[in-house]
Amino acid sequence: MKECLLCQKQFDPEQDLTDPAQLTGQLLAEEDYGDAGQLCPDCLASRGRLAMMYRSDCFD
């Protein structure tokens, strides 16, 4: 178990991500933010949803 960098909730970093928003958040964590493996699935999903709504450079 790890503690999320953003919300401090405990999470399993080995948990499979299946939600498209989580996967998008994970991609951004790896490519843009440099915090891959440090965010819980809920925070990844929030980041992914925001990117899908507001970042035109992500999904042209």
N, C-alpha and C positions, 0 to 999 in steps of 0.2 A: 504494500500500500504506500502511496505517496500523498503528499499534501499539495493541493492545487495552488499554483503561484498567484492566482487572482482571488479566489474565494476562500482558500484555506480548507476546503472540504477534502476529506480523505477519498481517494479513488484508486482503482486498480489500473495501472498503466498498460497492462496486457489485455484489457477488455477490448473486444472487437467493436469497432465503430461501424454502424450500419446506416445511420441517418445521413442523408445528403448534406445537411447543415454541419454535422459533426465532421464529415469527410472534408468539406470545404474548409472548416476551421483548422483541421489538421494540416491540410496543404498550406494554408497561410502561415501556420506555426512553423512549418519546415522552411518555407521559401521567403517569407517576409519578416517574421518577427523573431525567429531564432529561439523560440521557447517550446519546441516540439518535445513531447513527453512530460511536460511540466503542467499541463492544463487538464482539468477534468472534462469528461464528455459534455457536461452542461455548458461550461465556458467555451469549449470548442464550438458547440452548436450555436451559442449566442454570437460568437465572432463570425461564424459561417453565414448565419442569417443576415447579419448586418452587411456583410460583404456582398451577398447576393442581392440585397436591396439597393445598396448605395455605391458599390464600386463597379463602375462600368468597365474598368480595365480587367476585371476578373472574368466577366461573362459577356463578351461582345457577340 
